[in-house]
Amino acid sequence: MPPPKTAVKNIEVTILDRTYRVACPDDERENLMASVAYLDQKMREIKEGGKIAGADRIAVMAALNITHELLSAKTGAGFDLAEYKRRMQSMNRLVDEALASQEKLF
């Protein structure tokens, strides 16, 4: 049986003093808020550097910096976080299936 779907809600987030509405499942809210805080911090660092003007250019530079961090972590240590997450989800499904079949025995 597939896991129940969580409710999706619109959440207001603020990044670089601008408010955005984002659809987010209830169980992903904490991760979304951590992502918002990280992006806001990166954009503020770029803005405070004073060499780049305009929110769109700051956003692109922040995206490039974050992507560079991700790719460096992924290839530098030979660790693929996305693959790790997929494997963990697969293992969780297998465990859930195994436990569900065991529950039917009792």
VEXFIFI-103294 format. One record per residue: residue in three letters; x, y, z of N, C-alpha, C, O, CB in turn. Coordinates in nm, 3 decimals. Each point is the difference from the previous one (the first is absolute). Glycine has a CB too. Layout:
N
rest:ALA&npx:X&npy:Y&npz:Z&capx:X&capy:Y&capz:Z&cpx:X&cpy:Y&cpz:Z&opx:X&opy:Y&opz:Z&cbpx:X&cbpy:Y&cbpz:Z $
...
//
This chain:
106
rest:MET&npx:0.085&npy:-0.117&npz:0.000&capx:-0.085&capy:0.117&capz:0.000&cpx:0.089&cpy:0.124&cpz:0.000&opx:0.091&opy:0.010&opz:0.083&cbpx:-0.277&cbpy:-0.134&cbpz:0.039 $
rest:PRO&npx:0.163&npy:0.217&npz:-0.213&capx:0.084&capy:0.122&capz:-0.004&cpx:-0.026&cpy:0.085&cpz:0.123&opx:-0.110&opy:0.000&opz:0.055&cbpx:0.109&cbpy:-0.004&cbpz:-0.306 $
rest:PRO&npx:0.103&npy:0.078&npz:0.292&capx:-0.018&capy:0.087&capz:0.117&cpx:-0.102&cpy:0.108&cpz:-0.031&opx:-0.012&opy:0.043&opz:-0.115&cbpx:0.249&cbpy:-0.087&cbpz:0.189 $
rest:PRO&npx:-0.311&npy:0.089&npz:0.028&capx:-0.100&capy:0.105&capz:-0.022&cpx:0.066&cpy:0.130&cpz:-0.043&opx:0.109&opy:0.034&opz:0.046&cbpx:-0.259&cbpy:-0.140&cbpz:0.124 $
rest:LYS&npx:0.083&npy:0.178&npz:-0.259&capx:0.053&capy:0.129&capz:-0.044&cpx:-0.026&cpy:0.105&cpz:0.106&opx:-0.105&opy:0.001&opz:0.064&cbpx:0.068&cbpy:-0.063&cbpz:-0.305 $
rest:THR&npx:0.135&npy:0.149&npz:0.259&capx:-0.017&capy:0.107&capz:0.098&cpx:-0.064&cpy:0.121&cpz:-0.066&opx:0.010&opy:0.020&opz:-0.121&cbpx:0.189&cbpy:-0.103&cbpz:0.250 $
rest:ALA&npx:-0.265&npy:0.161&npz:-0.048&capx:-0.067&capy:0.120&capz:-0.050&cpx:0.103&cpy:0.102&cpz:-0.046&opx:0.105&opy:0.017&opz:0.061&cbpx:-0.300&cbpy:-0.058&cbpz:0.093 $
rest:VAL&npx:0.162&npy:0.109&npz:-0.263&capx:0.086&capy:0.105&capz:-0.052&cpx:-0.062&cpy:0.134&cpz:0.036&opx:-0.119&opy:0.022&opz:-0.023&cbpx:0.201&cbpy:-0.169&cbpz:-0.168 $
rest:LYS&npx:-0.002&npy:0.235&npz:0.248&capx:-0.048&capy:0.132&capz:0.040&cpx:0.086&cpy:0.108&cpz:-0.064&opx:0.117&opy:-0.023&opz:-0.031&cbpx:-0.203&cbpy:-0.070&cbpz:0.249 $
rest:ASN&npx:0.027&npy:0.208&npz:-0.238&capx:0.075&capy:0.116&capz:-0.046&cpx:0.062&cpy:0.067&cpz:0.122&opx:-0.068&opy:0.028&opz:0.098&cbpx:-0.085&cbpy:0.005&cbpz:-0.300 $
rest:ILE&npx:0.281&npy:-0.008&npz:0.192&capx:0.075&capy:0.061&capz:0.111&cpx:0.065&cpy:0.127&cpz:-0.052&opx:0.052&opy:0.002&opz:-0.112&cbpx:-0.010&cbpy:-0.228&cbpz:0.222 $
rest:GLU&npx:-0.044&npy:0.330&npz:-0.031&capx:0.071&capy:0.123&capz:-0.036&cpx:0.140&cpy:-0.006&cpz:0.056&opx:0.020&opy:-0.028&opz:0.119&cbpx:-0.234&cbpy:0.160&cbpz:-0.123 $
rest:VAL&npx:0.311&npy:-0.107&npz:-0.083&capx:0.140&capy:0.004&capz:0.041&cpx:0.059&cpy:0.133&cpz:-0.044&opx:-0.046&opy:0.062&opz:-0.096&cbpx:0.068&cbpy:-0.315&cbpz:0.079 $
rest:THR&npx:0.080&npy:0.297&npz:0.088&capx:0.065&capy:0.127&capz:-0.033&cpx:0.146&cpy:-0.026&cpz:-0.031&opx:0.075&opy:-0.058&opz:0.079&cbpx:-0.235&cbpy:0.186&cbpz:0.067 $
rest:ILE&npx:0.199&npy:-0.084&npz:-0.266&capx:0.138&capy:-0.012&capz:-0.045&cpx:0.046&cpy:0.137&cpz:-0.046&opx:-0.060&opy:0.059&opz:-0.090&cbpx:0.030&cbpy:-0.303&cbpz:0.022 $
rest:LEU&npx:0.134&npy:0.294&npz:0.128&capx:0.056&capy:0.131&capz:-0.032&cpx:-0.110&cpy:0.108&cpz:0.002&opx:-0.012&opy:0.080&opz:-0.093&cbpx:0.191&cbpy:-0.192&cbpz:-0.048 $
rest:ASP&npx:-0.256&npy:0.110&npz:0.248&capx:-0.106&capy:0.098&capz:0.028&cpx:-0.116&cpy:-0.004&cpz:-0.099&opx:-0.080&opy:0.094&opz:-0.004&cbpx:0.255&cbpy:0.048&cbpz:0.103 $
rest:ARG&npx:-0.187&npy:-0.246&npz:-0.178&capx:-0.114&capy:-0.018&capz:-0.089&cpx:-0.076&cpy:-0.124&cpz:0.042&opx:0.060&opy:-0.102&opz:0.035&cbpx:0.061&cbpy:0.216&cbpz:-0.227 $
rest:THR&npx:-0.253&npy:-0.105&npz:0.190&capx:-0.085&capy:-0.110&capz:0.043&cpx:-0.049&cpy:-0.080&cpz:-0.120&opx:-0.041&opy:0.055&opz:-0.102&cbpx:-0.029&cbpy:0.078&cbpz:0.304 $
rest:TYR&npx:0.076&npy:-0.265&npz:-0.186&capx:-0.043&capy:-0.092&capz:-0.105&cpx:-0.096&cpy:-0.102&cpz:0.062&opx:0.013&opy:-0.036&opz:0.117&cbpx:0.205&cbpy:0.066&cbpz:-0.246 $
rest:ARG&npx:-0.315&npy:-0.074&npz:0.049&capx:-0.089&capy:-0.107&capz:0.042&cpx:0.048&cpy:-0.128&cpz:-0.067&opx:0.019&opy:-0.005&opz:-0.122&cbpx:-0.217&cbpy:0.164&cbpz:0.153 $
rest:VAL&npx:0.217&npy:-0.263&npz:0.050&capx:0.054&capy:-0.126&capz:-0.049&cpx:-0.091&cpy:-0.113&cpz:0.046&opx:-0.037&opy:-0.007&opz:0.118&cbpx:0.273&cbpy:0.098&cbpz:-0.114 $
rest:ALA&npx:-0.273&npy:-0.180&npz:-0.096&capx:-0.076&capy:-0.120&capz:0.036&cpx:0.098&cpy:-0.101&cpz:0.059&opx:0.107&opy:-0.025&opz:-0.055&cbpx:-0.280&cbpy:0.066&cbpz:-0.128 $
rest:CYS&npx:0.135&npy:-0.099&npz:0.296&capx:0.090&capy:-0.091&capz:0.070&cpx:-0.079&cpy:-0.104&cpz:0.077&opx:-0.092&opy:0.035&opz:0.073&cbpx:0.264&cbpy:0.146&cbpz:-0.055 $
rest:PRO&npx:-0.138&npy:-0.310&npz:-0.034&capx:-0.064&capy:-0.104&capz:0.083&cpx:0.034&cpy:0.024&cpz:0.146&opx:0.108&opy:0.048&opz:0.033&cbpx:-0.096&cbpy:-0.214&cbpz:-0.224 $
rest:ASP&npx:-0.105&npy:0.131&npz:0.279&capx:0.021&capy:0.020&capz:0.144&cpx:0.129&cpy:-0.063&cpz:0.049&opx:0.072&opy:0.059&opz:0.081&cbpx:-0.319&cbpy:-0.053&cbpz:-0.051 $
rest:ASP&npx:0.278&npy:-0.126&npz:-0.080&capx:0.118&capy:-0.071&capz:0.051&cpx:0.132&cpy:0.054&cpz:-0.057&opx:0.107&opy:-0.046&opz:0.039&cbpx:-0.251&cbpy:-0.154&cbpz:-0.014 $
rest:GLU&npx:0.137&npy:0.296&npz:-0.116&capx:0.121&capy:0.061&capz:-0.056&cpx:0.022&cpy:0.144&cpz:0.048&opx:0.096&opy:0.065&opz:-0.041&cbpx:-0.125&cbpy:-0.211&cbpz:-0.159 $
rest:ARG&npx:-0.059&npy:0.194&npz:0.285&capx:0.007&capy:0.140&capz:0.045&cpx:0.133&cpy:0.034&cpz:0.066&opx:0.059&opy:0.104&opz:-0.028&cbpx:-0.306&cbpy:-0.109&cbpz:0.058 $
rest:GLU&npx:0.293&npy:-0.082&npz:0.057&capx:0.126&capy:0.027&capz:0.071&cpx:0.116&cpy:0.011&cpz:-0.098&opx:0.085&opy:0.089&opz:0.012&cbpx:-0.173&cbpy:-0.211&cbpz:0.191 $
rest:ASN&npx:0.093&npy:0.031&npz:-0.302&capx:0.106&capy:0.005&capz:-0.101&cpx:-0.011&cpy:0.126&cpz:-0.085&opx:0.101&opy:0.062&opz:-0.033&cbpx:-0.095&cbpy:-0.312&cbpz:0.028 $
rest:LEU&npx:-0.129&npy:0.288&npz:-0.030&capx:-0.020&capy:0.122&capz:-0.078&cpx:0.051&cpy:0.121&cpz:0.077&opx:0.069&opy:0.084&opz:-0.057&cbpx:-0.268&cbpy:-0.187&cbpz:-0.056 $
rest:MET&npx:0.165&npy:0.114&npz:0.240&capx:0.041&capy:0.115&capz:0.078&cpx:0.152&cpy:0.005&cpz:0.016&opx:0.059&opy:0.109&opz:0.000&cbpx:-0.279&cbpy:-0.117&cbpz:0.123 $
rest:ALA&npx:0.284&npy:-0.107&npz:-0.111&capx:0.146&capy:-0.004&capz:0.007&cpx:0.060&cpy:0.046&cpz:-0.134&opx:0.100&opy:0.072&opz:-0.002&cbpx:-0.110&cbpy:-0.260&cbpz:0.172 $
rest:SER&npx:-0.051&npy:0.147&npz:-0.279&capx:0.046&capy:0.041&capz:-0.133&cpx:-0.016&cpy:0.150&cpz:-0.019&opx:0.089&opy:0.067&opz:-0.053&cbpx:-0.149&cbpy:-0.292&cbpz:-0.038 $
rest:VAL&npx:-0.053&npy:0.278&npz:0.135&capx:-0.026&capy:0.144&capz:-0.011&cpx:0.105&cpy:0.077&cpz:0.080&opx:0.055&opy:0.099&opz:-0.050&cbpx:-0.302&cbpy:-0.141&cbpz:0.022 $
rest:ALA&npx:0.275&npy:-0.002&npz:0.149&capx:0.098&capy:0.069&capz:0.084&cpx:0.139&cpy:-0.004&cpz:-0.064&opx:0.073&opy:0.099&opz:0.003&cbpx:-0.207&cbpy:-0.160&cbpz:0.202 $
rest:TYR&npx:0.170&npy:-0.052&npz:-0.263&capx:0.131&capy:-0.013&capz:-0.063&cpx:0.011&cpy:0.090&cpz:-0.122&opx:0.100&opy:0.070&opz:-0.018&cbpx:-0.084&cbpy:-0.306&cbpz:0.100 $
rest:LEU&npx:-0.119&npy:0.234&npz:-0.167&capx:0.001&capy:0.085&capz:-0.119&cpx:0.002&cpy:0.147&cpz:0.038&opx:0.074&opy:0.078&opz:-0.060&cbpx:-0.199&cbpy:-0.255&cbpz:-0.066 $
rest:ASP&npx:0.045&npy:0.216&npz:0.224&capx:-0.001&capy:0.139&capz:0.044&cpx:0.138&cpy:0.043&cpz:0.049&opx:0.045&opy:0.110&opz:-0.032&cbpx:-0.288&cbpy:-0.133&cbpz:0.094 $
rest:GLN&npx:0.309&npy:-0.063&npz:0.014&capx:0.135&capy:0.030&capz:0.049&cpx:0.097&cpy:0.019&cpz:-0.116&opx:0.077&opy:0.095&opz:-0.001&cbpx:-0.125&cbpy:-0.226&cbpz:0.210 $
rest:LYS&npx:0.045&npy:0.040&npz:-0.306&capx:0.091&capy:0.010&capz:-0.115&cpx:-0.025&cpy:0.127&cpz:-0.080&opx:0.094&opy:0.067&opz:-0.041&cbpx:-0.084&cbpy:-0.316&cbpz:0.031 $
rest:MET&npx:-0.137&npy:0.283&npz:-0.011&capx:-0.033&capy:0.120&capz:-0.077&cpx:0.043&cpy:0.126&cpz:0.075&opx:0.048&opy:0.095&opz:-0.062&cbpx:-0.241&cbpy:-0.216&cbpz:-0.043 $
rest:ARG&npx:0.177&npy:0.123&npz:0.236&capx:0.041&capy:0.116&capz:0.080&cpx:0.153&cpy:0.017&cpz:-0.004&opx:0.049&opy:0.113&opz:-0.007&cbpx:-0.249&cbpy:-0.145&cbpz:0.157 $
rest:GLU&npx:0.273&npy:-0.079&npz:-0.147&capx:0.146&capy:0.008&capz:-0.009&cpx:0.042&cpy:0.064&cpz:-0.131&opx:0.091&opy:0.084&opz:-0.003&cbpx:-0.070&cbpy:-0.288&cbpz:0.148 $
rest:ILE&npx:-0.087&npy:0.165&npz:-0.254&capx:0.033&capy:0.056&capz:-0.131&cpx:-0.038&cpy:0.147&cpz:-0.006&opx:0.076&opy:0.082&opz:-0.052&cbpx:-0.110&cbpy:-0.307&cbpz:-0.054 $
rest:LYS&npx:-0.083&npy:0.259&npz:0.159&capx:-0.047&capy:0.140&capz:-0.002&cpx:0.095&cpy:0.088&cpz:0.082&opx:0.034&opy:0.110&opz:-0.043&cbpx:-0.273&cbpy:-0.188&cbpz:0.017 $
rest:GLU&npx:0.280&npy:0.030&npz:0.143&capx:0.089&capy:0.077&capz:0.086&cpx:0.139&cpy:0.016&cpz:-0.061&opx:0.073&opy:0.092&opz:0.036&cbpx:-0.202&cbpy:-0.174&cbpz:0.161 $
rest:GLY&npx:0.165&npy:-0.007&npz:-0.290&capx:0.128&capy:0.012&capz:-0.070&cpx:0.004&cpy:0.125&cpz:-0.085&opx:0.108&opy:0.052&opz:-0.030&cbpx:-0.086&cbpy:-0.299&cbpz:0.029 $
rest:GLY&npx:-0.140&npy:0.295&npz:-0.039&capx:-0.012&capy:0.127&capz:-0.069&cpx:0.038&cpy:0.002&cpz:-0.147&opx:-0.011&opy:0.105&opz:-0.063&cbpx:0.053&cbpy:-0.011&cbpz:0.277 $
rest:LYS&npx:0.001&npy:-0.205&npz:-0.270&capx:0.044&capy:0.001&capz:-0.139&cpx:-0.111&cpy:-0.036&cpz:-0.098&opx:0.012&opy:0.022&opz:-0.120&cbpx:0.215&cbpy:-0.081&cbpz:0.200 $
rest:ILE&npx:-0.336&npy:0.002&npz:-0.028&capx:-0.110&capy:-0.043&capz:-0.087&cpx:-0.126&cpy:0.071&cpz:0.045&opx:-0.035&opy:-0.003&opz:0.118&cbpx:0.143&cbpy:-0.222&cbpz:-0.159 $
rest:ALA&npx:-0.178&npy:0.288&npz:-0.055&capx:-0.125&capy:0.070&capz:0.031&cpx:-0.115&cpy:-0.073&cpz:-0.068&opx:0.017&opy:-0.062&opz:-0.105&cbpx:0.105&cbpy:0.284&cbpz:0.126 $
rest:GLY&npx:-0.237&npy:-0.214&npz:0.037&capx:-0.120&capy:-0.059&capz:-0.057&cpx:-0.026&cpy:-0.138&cpz:0.057&opx:0.089&opy:-0.086&opz:0.003&cbpx:-0.052&cbpy:0.216&cbpz:-0.211 $
rest:ALA&npx:-0.160&npy:-0.151&npz:0.255&capx:-0.036&capy:-0.126&capz:0.063&cpx:0.015&cpy:-0.119&cpz:-0.094&opx:0.037&opy:-0.109&opz:0.043&cbpx:-0.195&cbpy:0.235&cbpz:0.102 $
rest:ASP&npx:0.128&npy:-0.106&npz:-0.274&capx:0.010&capy:-0.111&capz:-0.092&cpx:0.146&cpy:-0.045&cpz:-0.018&opx:0.027&opy:-0.120&opz:-0.005&cbpx:-0.233&cbpy:0.202&cbpz:-0.112 $
rest:ARG&npx:0.297&npy:0.013&npz:0.107&capx:0.143&capy:-0.035&capz:-0.013&cpx:0.053&cpy:-0.063&cpz:0.129&opx:0.080&opy:-0.093&opz:-0.003&cbpx:-0.050&cbpy:0.281&cbpz:-0.162 $
rest:ILE&npx:-0.075&npy:-0.136&npz:0.278&capx:0.041&capy:-0.058&capz:0.129&cpx:-0.050&cpy:-0.142&cpz:0.009&opx:0.072&opy:-0.089&opz:0.046&cbpx:-0.075&cbpy:0.316&cbpz:0.064 $
rest:ALA&npx:-0.122&npy:-0.252&npz:-0.153&capx:-0.057&capy:-0.135&capz:0.006&cpx:0.078&cpy:-0.096&cpz:-0.089&opx:0.026&opy:-0.114&opz:0.040&cbpx:-0.251&cbpy:0.213&cbpz:0.006 $
rest:VAL&npx:0.263&npy:-0.055&npz:-0.165&capx:0.077&capy:-0.086&capz:-0.090&cpx:0.136&cpy:-0.032&cpz:0.060&opx:0.044&opy:-0.115&opz:-0.005&cbpx:-0.162&cbpy:0.214&cbpz:-0.193 $
rest:MET&npx:0.185&npy:0.000&npz:0.255&capx:0.131&capy:-0.025&capz:0.062&cpx:-0.013&cpy:-0.095&cpz:0.120&opx:0.084&opy:-0.088&opz:0.020&cbpx:-0.006&cbpy:0.317&cbpz:-0.096 $
rest:ALA&npx:-0.183&npy:-0.210&npz:0.155&capx:-0.022&capy:-0.090&capz:0.114&cpx:-0.025&cpy:-0.142&cpz:-0.051&opx:0.052&opy:-0.096&opz:0.057&cbpx:-0.147&cbpy:0.286&cbpz:0.080 $
rest:ALA&npx:0.015&npy:-0.204&npz:-0.243&capx:-0.028&capy:-0.132&capz:-0.057&cpx:0.129&cpy:-0.065&cpz:-0.050&opx:0.022&opy:-0.119&opz:0.022&cbpx:-0.253&cbpy:0.195&cbpz:-0.088 $
rest:LEU&npx:0.316&npy:0.001&npz:0.001&capx:0.128&capy:-0.053&capz:-0.048&cpx:0.089&cpy:-0.044&cpz:0.117&opx:0.062&opy:-0.106&opz:-0.006&cbpx:-0.079&cbpy:0.254&cbpz:-0.195 $
rest:ASN&npx:0.022&npy:-0.067&npz:0.305&capx:0.082&capy:-0.035&capz:0.117&cpx:-0.051&cpy:-0.127&cpz:0.067&opx:0.079&opy:-0.087&opz:0.036&cbpx:-0.026&cbpy:0.329&cbpz:-0.002 $
rest:ILE&npx:-0.184&npy:-0.252&npz:-0.016&capx:-0.059&capy:-0.117&capz:0.065&cpx:0.020&cpy:-0.124&cpz:-0.086&opx:0.032&opy:-0.108&opz:0.051&cbpx:-0.203&cbpy:0.254&cbpz:0.063 $
rest:THR&npx:0.153&npy:-0.132&npz:-0.245&capx:0.022&capy:-0.113&capz:-0.091&cpx:0.145&cpy:-0.045&cpz:0.005&opx:0.028&opy:-0.120&opz:0.000&cbpx:-0.212&cbpy:0.204&cbpz:-0.148 $
rest:HIS&npx:0.274&npy:0.012&npz:0.152&capx:0.143&capy:-0.035&capz:0.011&cpx:0.026&cpy:-0.077&cpz:0.129&opx:0.073&opy:-0.099&opz:-0.001&cbpx:-0.012&cbpy:0.303&cbpz:-0.133 $
rest:GLU&npx:-0.118&npy:-0.160&npz:0.244&capx:0.017&capy:-0.070&capz:0.128&cpx:-0.052&cpy:-0.143&cpz:-0.010&opx:0.066&opy:-0.094&opz:0.045&cbpx:-0.088&cbpy:0.312&cbpz:0.078 $
rest:LEU&npx:-0.095&npy:-0.234&npz:-0.184&capx:-0.060&capy:-0.132&capz:-0.013&cpx:0.086&cpy:-0.092&cpz:-0.087&opx:0.028&opy:-0.114&opz:0.038&cbpx:-0.254&cbpy:0.217&cbpz:-0.011 $
rest:LEU&npx:0.268&npy:-0.052&npz:-0.143&capx:0.080&capy:-0.082&capz:-0.089&cpx:0.137&cpy:-0.032&cpz:0.059&opx:0.053&opy:-0.109&opz:-0.022&cbpx:-0.174&cbpy:0.209&cbpz:-0.171 $
rest:SER&npx:0.178&npy:-0.007&npz:0.266&capx:0.129&capy:-0.025&capz:0.065&cpx:-0.014&cpy:-0.110&cpz:0.105&opx:0.086&opy:-0.087&opz:0.011&cbpx:-0.018&cbpy:0.325&cbpz:-0.052 $
rest:ALA&npx:-0.175&npy:-0.233&npz:0.117&capx:-0.023&capy:-0.102&capz:0.102&cpx:-0.027&cpy:-0.135&cpz:-0.066&opx:0.044&opy:-0.103&opz:0.050&cbpx:-0.133&cbpy:0.278&cbpz:0.107 $
rest:LYS&npx:0.016&npy:-0.172&npz:-0.267&capx:-0.039&capy:-0.124&capz:-0.069&cpx:0.120&cpy:-0.067&cpz:-0.065&opx:0.017&opy:-0.122&opz:0.012&cbpx:-0.243&cbpy:0.219&cbpz:-0.052 $
rest:THR&npx:0.308&npy:-0.020&npz:-0.030&capx:0.111&capy:-0.060&capz:-0.074&cpx:0.129&cpy:0.000&cpz:0.080&opx:0.083&opy:-0.090&opz:-0.018&cbpx:-0.192&cbpy:0.164&cbpz:-0.192 $
rest:GLY&npx:0.127&npy:0.023&npz:0.297&capx:0.125&capy:0.008&capz:0.075&cpx:0.022&cpy:-0.117&cpz:0.092&opx:0.111&opy:-0.054&opz:0.007&cbpx:-0.131&cbpy:0.297&cbpz:-0.019 $
rest:ALA&npx:-0.083&npy:-0.283&npz:0.083&capx:0.015&capy:-0.111&capz:0.093&cpx:-0.048&cpy:-0.131&cpz:-0.062&opx:0.006&opy:-0.105&opz:0.065&cbpx:-0.035&cbpy:0.265&cbpz:0.124 $
rest:GLY&npx:-0.019&npy:-0.154&npz:-0.313&capx:-0.051&capy:-0.121&capz:-0.063&cpx:-0.133&cpy:-0.045&cpz:0.059&opx:-0.039&opy:-0.115&opz:-0.017&cbpx:0.272&cbpy:0.048&cbpz:-0.030 $
rest:PHE&npx:-0.302&npy:0.155&npz:0.114&capx:-0.125&capy:-0.033&capz:0.068&cpx:-0.115&cpy:0.067&cpz:-0.073&opx:-0.003&opy:0.123&opz:-0.013&cbpx:0.121&cbpy:-0.147&cbpz:0.234 $
rest:ASP&npx:-0.213&npy:-0.054&npz:-0.267&capx:-0.114&capy:0.050&capz:-0.074&cpx:-0.121&cpy:0.003&cpz:0.094&opx:-0.062&opy:-0.103&opz:0.026&cbpx:0.154&cbpy:0.012&cbpz:-0.246 $
rest:LEU&npx:-0.123&npy:0.209&npz:0.271&capx:-0.107&capy:0.015&capz:0.097&cpx:-0.135&cpy:-0.041&cpz:-0.057&opx:-0.079&opy:-0.064&opz:0.070&cbpx:0.207&cbpy:0.249&cbpz:0.035 $
rest:ALA&npx:-0.156&npy:-0.151&npz:-0.230&capx:-0.128&capy:-0.037&capz:-0.061&cpx:-0.013&cpy:-0.151&cpz:-0.010&opx:-0.107&opy:-0.055&opz:0.028&cbpx:0.107&cbpy:0.270&cbpz:-0.156 $
rest:GLU&npx:0.107&npy:-0.282&npz:0.088&capx:-0.004&capy:-0.147&capz:-0.009&cpx:-0.018&cpy:-0.061&cpz:0.139&opx:-0.075&opy:-0.097&opz:0.015&cbpx:0.223&cbpy:0.104&cbpz:-0.220 $
rest:TYR&npx:-0.082&npy:0.047&npz:0.304&capx:-0.015&capy:-0.047&capz:0.138&cpx:-0.145&cpy:0.013&cpz:0.045&opx:-0.055&opy:-0.091&opz:0.061&cbpx:0.293&cbpy:0.157&cbpz:-0.011 $
rest:LYS&npx:-0.300&npy:0.047&npz:-0.079&capx:-0.139&capy:0.023&capz:0.038&cpx:-0.092&cpy:-0.099&cpz:-0.071&opx:-0.091&opy:-0.055&opz:0.062&cbpx:0.141&cbpy:0.299&cbpz:-0.023 $
rest:ARG&npx:-0.027&npy:-0.269&npz:-0.169&capx:-0.082&capy:-0.097&capz:-0.074&cpx:0.014&cpy:-0.139&cpz:0.060&opx:-0.099&opy:-0.072&opz:0.014&cbpx:0.126&cbpy:0.208&cbpz:-0.222 $
rest:ARG&npx:0.094&npy:-0.172&npz:0.244&capx:0.022&capy:-0.133&capz:0.059&cpx:-0.069&cpy:-0.012&cpz:0.135&opx:-0.060&opy:-0.103&opz:0.031&cbpx:0.279&cbpy:0.086&cbpz:-0.152 $
rest:MET&npx:-0.212&npy:0.121&npz:0.202&capx:-0.067&capy:-0.003&capz:0.131&cpx:-0.151&cpy:-0.012&cpz:-0.016&opx:-0.064&opy:-0.075&opz:0.073&cbpx:0.250&cbpy:0.214&cbpz:0.024 $
rest:GLN&npx:-0.243&npy:-0.066&npz:-0.192&capx:-0.144&capy:-0.009&capz:-0.024&cpx:-0.038&cpy:-0.140&cpz:-0.046&opx:-0.102&opy:-0.053&opz:0.042&cbpx:0.097&cbpy:0.298&cbpz:-0.100 $
rest:SER&npx:0.086&npy:-0.304&npz:-0.027&capx:-0.025&capy:-0.135&capz:-0.049&cpx:0.006&cpy:-0.100&cpz:0.115&opx:-0.086&opy:-0.088&opz:0.011&cbpx:0.183&cbpy:0.150&cbpz:-0.235 $
rest:MET&npx:0.002&npy:-0.048&npz:0.310&capx:0.011&capy:-0.089&capz:0.115&cpx:-0.118&cpy:0.018&cpz:0.095&opx:-0.051&opy:-0.098&opz:0.055&cbpx:0.301&cbpy:0.105&cbpz:-0.075 $
rest:ASN&npx:-0.293&npy:0.118&npz:0.039&capx:-0.116&capy:0.024&capz:0.087&cpx:-0.124&cpy:-0.069&cpz:-0.055&opx:-0.077&opy:-0.058&opz:0.076&cbpx:0.176&cbpy:0.277&cbpz:-0.007 $
rest:ARG&npx:-0.119&npy:-0.212&npz:-0.202&capx:-0.114&capy:-0.067&capz:-0.062&cpx:0.007&cpy:-0.150&cpz:0.021&opx:-0.101&opy:-0.064&opz:0.032&cbpx:0.087&cbpy:0.246&cbpz:-0.203 $
rest:LEU&npx:0.134&npy:-0.240&npz:0.154&capx:0.015&capy:-0.144&capz:0.019&cpx:-0.029&cpy:-0.041&cpz:0.144&opx:-0.065&opy:-0.101&opz:0.025&cbpx:0.236&cbpy:0.099&cbpz:-0.208 $
rest:VAL&npx:-0.123&npy:0.081&npz:0.278&capx:-0.026&capy:-0.030&capz:0.141&cpx:-0.150&cpy:0.011&cpz:0.030&opx:-0.057&opy:-0.085&opz:0.068&cbpx:0.288&cbpy:0.171&cbpz:-0.007 $
rest:ASP&npx:-0.295&npy:0.019&npz:-0.114&capx:-0.144&capy:0.016&capz:0.021&cpx:-0.077&cpy:-0.118&cpz:-0.058&opx:-0.094&opy:-0.049&opz:0.063&cbpx:0.122&cbpy:0.298&cbpz:-0.069 $
rest:GLU&npx:0.010&npy:-0.294&npz:-0.112&capx:-0.066&capy:-0.114&capz:-0.062&cpx:0.020&cpy:-0.127&cpz:0.082&opx:-0.093&opy:-0.078&opz:0.020&cbpx:0.125&cbpy:0.184&cbpz:-0.246 $
rest:ALA&npx:0.090&npy:-0.125&npz:0.274&capx:0.029&capy:-0.119&capz:0.081&cpx:-0.078&cpy:0.002&cpz:0.130&opx:-0.054&opy:-0.102&opz:0.043&cbpx:0.282&cbpy:0.091&cbpz:-0.144 $
rest:LEU&npx:-0.235&npy:0.127&npz:0.165&capx:-0.075&capy:0.011&capz:0.125&cpx:-0.150&cpy:-0.018&cpz:-0.024&opx:-0.069&opy:-0.061&opz:0.082&cbpx:0.246&cbpy:0.214&cbpz:0.009 $
rest:ALA&npx:-0.226&npy:-0.102&npz:-0.200&capx:-0.144&capy:-0.013&capz:-0.030&cpx:-0.036&cpy:-0.148&cpz:-0.020&opx:-0.105&opy:-0.044&opz:0.046&cbpx:0.103&cbpy:0.274&cbpz:-0.154 $
rest:SER&npx:0.088&npy:-0.305&npz:0.041&capx:-0.030&capy:-0.143&capz:-0.020&cpx:0.009&cpy:-0.076&cpz:0.132&opx:-0.074&opy:-0.097&opz:0.020&cbpx:0.162&cbpy:0.111&cbpz:-0.255 $
rest:GLN&npx:0.000&npy:0.028&npz:0.324&capx:0.012&capy:-0.064&capz:0.132&cpx:-0.121&cpy:0.029&cpz:0.086&opx:-0.044&opy:-0.087&opz:0.076&cbpx:0.293&cbpy:0.105&cbpz:-0.090 $
rest:GLU&npx:-0.304&npy:0.102&npz:0.004&capx:-0.117&capy:0.036&capz:0.079&cpx:-0.119&cpy:-0.087&cpz:-0.036&opx:-0.084&opy:-0.028&opz:0.086&cbpx:0.168&cbpy:0.262&cbpz:-0.069 $
rest:LYS&npx:-0.093&npy:-0.277&npz:-0.141&capx:-0.111&capy:-0.084&capz:-0.044&cpx:0.007&cpy:-0.137&cpz:0.064&opx:-0.103&opy:-0.067&opz:0.011&cbpx:0.097&cbpy:0.191&cbpz:-0.227 $
rest:LEU&npx:0.125&npy:-0.169&npz:0.258&capx:0.016&capy:-0.130&capz:0.062&cpx:-0.058&cpy:-0.004&cpz:0.141&opx:-0.037&opy:-0.107&opz:0.048&cbpx:0.241&cbpy:0.072&cbpz:-0.185 $
rest:PHE&npx:-0.213&npy:0.148&npz:0.202&capx:-0.047&capy:0.004&capz:0.138&cpx:-0.134&cpy:0.061&cpz:0.000&opx:-0.061&opy:0.015&opz:0.106&cbpx:0.290&cbpy:0.001&cbpz:-0.014 $
//
